[in-house]
């Protein structure tokens, strides 16, 4: 089972792209889409789970977010986006290389792609970071309250940290890869103009 915790939302990093359009891939409960919308971006949010998307659309009915039910791998958006962001989604895709390549294709020249994902611990350092994250999460939940998303889970993730890093550098040349506690990583990539 996937850990139930709030993953970092890359809204601040995404806004650094200074674009006008954003795509939230695997929007789930729509938290990132809402952050991007509140930052003044024209947001499109897509999710494969119709039930979760209906609830999210209803909860955010007073926004101008474009909610789409579909698969990012095959959906024809008819455009590229200045910001493409994905939180806890790429490990659900059947092929990580193809998934990252698809997100890169959806990123406009000069745009920014940010992926927050989950990786499988395979080395001692991975397990230590995971334990540190559990302690951090418990403290944060105690201080701020516990939030649980309603999106489907995929645990354990299919790829290790090392595999994700290797694939990211192969597919997204020049990308930045950072590991985080609680089995998370962040990939940031800026598409050349």
FENZI-V628697 format. One record per backbone hydrogen bond with DSSP energy under -0.5 kcal/mol. CO is the residue of the C=O (numbers start at 1). NH is the residue of the N-H. E is the energy in kcal/mol with one decimal. If there is no record, write none. Layout:
BEGIN
co=CO nh=NH e=E
co=CO nh=NH e=E
END
This chain:
BEGIN
co=3 nh=5 e=-1.1
co=5 nh=7 e=-0.7
co=8 nh=10 e=-0.6
co=9 nh=11 e=-0.7
co=9 nh=12 e=-0.5
co=10 nh=14 e=-2.6
co=11 nh=15 e=-2.5
co=12 nh=16 e=-0.9
co=14 nh=17 e=-1.9
co=15 nh=18 e=-2.0
co=20 nh=42 e=-3.3
co=21 nh=83 e=-1.5
co=22 nh=44 e=-2.7
co=23 nh=25 e=-0.7
co=23 nh=85 e=-2.9
co=24 nh=26 e=-0.5
co=24 nh=27 e=-0.6
co=24 nh=46 e=-2.4
co=25 nh=87 e=-0.6
co=27 nh=30 e=-2.7
co=30 nh=34 e=-2.4
co=31 nh=35 e=-2.1
co=32 nh=36 e=-2.8
co=33 nh=37 e=-2.4
co=34 nh=38 e=-2.9
co=35 nh=39 e=-1.1
co=36 nh=41 e=-2.0
co=37 nh=40 e=-1.9
co=41 nh=43 e=-0.9
co=42 nh=22 e=-2.4
co=43 nh=66 e=-2.8
co=44 nh=24 e=-2.6
co=45 nh=68 e=-3.2
co=46 nh=26 e=-1.8
co=46 nh=27 e=-2.1
co=47 nh=70 e=-1.9
co=48 nh=50 e=-0.8
co=49 nh=53 e=-2.3
co=50 nh=54 e=-2.4
co=51 nh=55 e=-1.9
co=52 nh=56 e=-2.3
co=53 nh=57 e=-3.1
co=54 nh=58 e=-2.3
co=55 nh=59 e=-2.3
co=56 nh=60 e=-1.3
co=58 nh=61 e=-1.2
co=60 nh=63 e=-1.7
co=65 nh=67 e=-0.9
co=66 nh=45 e=-2.9
co=68 nh=47 e=-2.0
co=68 nh=70 e=-0.7
co=70 nh=72 e=-0.6
co=71 nh=74 e=-1.5
co=71 nh=75 e=-2.1
co=75 nh=77 e=-1.0
co=81 nh=108 e=-3.1
co=82 nh=112 e=-2.6
co=83 nh=23 e=-2.5
co=84 nh=114 e=-2.5
co=85 nh=25 e=-3.1
co=86 nh=116 e=-3.2
co=89 nh=92 e=-2.7
co=89 nh=93 e=-0.5
co=90 nh=93 e=-1.0
co=95 nh=99 e=-2.6
co=96 nh=100 e=-2.8
co=97 nh=101 e=-2.2
co=98 nh=102 e=-2.4
co=99 nh=103 e=-2.2
co=100 nh=104 e=-2.3
co=101 nh=105 e=-2.3
co=102 nh=106 e=-1.5
co=104 nh=107 e=-1.1
co=106 nh=81 e=-3.1
co=108 nh=111 e=-2.9
co=111 nh=191 e=-2.3
co=112 nh=84 e=-2.6
co=113 nh=189 e=-2.6
co=114 nh=86 e=-2.1
co=115 nh=117 e=-0.6
co=115 nh=187 e=-2.8
co=116 nh=88 e=-3.0
co=117 nh=185 e=-1.8
co=120 nh=161 e=-0.9
co=123 nh=127 e=-1.9
co=124 nh=128 e=-2.4
co=125 nh=129 e=-2.6
co=126 nh=130 e=-2.2
co=127 nh=131 e=-2.4
co=128 nh=132 e=-2.5
co=129 nh=133 e=-2.3
co=129 nh=182 e=-1.1
co=130 nh=134 e=-2.0
co=131 nh=135 e=-2.2
co=132 nh=136 e=-2.5
co=133 nh=137 e=-3.0
co=134 nh=138 e=-2.5
co=135 nh=139 e=-2.2
co=136 nh=140 e=-2.7
co=137 nh=141 e=-3.0
co=138 nh=142 e=-2.2
co=139 nh=143 e=-2.2
co=140 nh=144 e=-3.2
co=141 nh=145 e=-2.0
co=159 nh=120 e=-3.3
co=160 nh=164 e=-2.6
co=161 nh=165 e=-2.7
co=162 nh=166 e=-2.3
co=163 nh=167 e=-2.6
co=164 nh=168 e=-3.0
co=165 nh=169 e=-2.3
co=166 nh=170 e=-1.7
co=167 nh=171 e=-2.6
co=168 nh=172 e=-3.0
co=171 nh=173 e=-0.7
co=172 nh=175 e=-2.1
co=176 nh=188 e=-2.5
co=178 nh=186 e=-2.7
co=180 nh=184 e=-0.9
co=181 nh=184 e=-0.5
co=183 nh=119 e=-2.5
co=184 nh=180 e=-2.9
co=185 nh=117 e=-2.1
co=186 nh=178 e=-2.3
co=187 nh=115 e=-2.7
co=188 nh=176 e=-3.2
co=189 nh=113 e=-3.3
co=189 nh=191 e=-0.5
co=191 nh=110 e=-1.9
END
